[in-house]
Each structure stands twice: as C-alpha cells, then as structure tokens.
Amino acid sequence: MSWLAAFVWTFALEQPVYLMALRGFAARWWEPCAATLLLNLATHPALWAWALAVDPSPPQIAAAEGIVMLVEAALLGALLRRRGSPHFARRGLVAAAAANAFSWGAGALIFG
C-alpha cells in the first residue's frame, strides 16, 4: 500500500473520533476535519518512513504507535486548551488513544 492510501485510510478512520472529541469546542464546522488532517500530517509521515526503513517487529510497532498517540494527544490537548476545555489534557489523551487504537485495529483487520 502506498503512503497516500494509508494516510487517507488513517484520516478516514480517525476523523469520527476526533470529531467527537472536538464537539462543542470547534467554532466552525470544518475545524475538526482540519485538526484531524494536521494531527495526522504531524505524525503519519514520520511513522511511515520509520516503518519502511526499519521493518519493525510487533513490539516496535506498538511502541511507535504509542509515541504517535502521545504526540497527537499533546497537540490535541493544546488545541482544546486554547478552546477553553476544562479537561484538555485528559480529553486529548483519551481522544488520541481511541483514534489511534481504532485506526490501528481497523487497519489490522482490513489489511492483515
């Protein structure tokens, strides 16, 4: 699978999760889409390049996904903080964990 195809799948799978996380904090309808796009642009290319270069084992993939989740949680938490969320860190962490677990699990099921 190409990087672009994997990126589109990841975006499509994570978008509903981040949409729910940003519900009530987005000023415009398109902001959750833009946030999901930016979160994935911040993490997906590096993860993809690393995976192609290293040919990682399952524990290495799990560790890398954990790092991606933490980076996305921090970025989302910062966005939620700017939007006035009282529990921005927890909300960002839960949303990032759910989005990445969902996209990883769905990808494993769909693509083996």
Beta strands, then each sheet from edge to edge (+ up, - down):
end
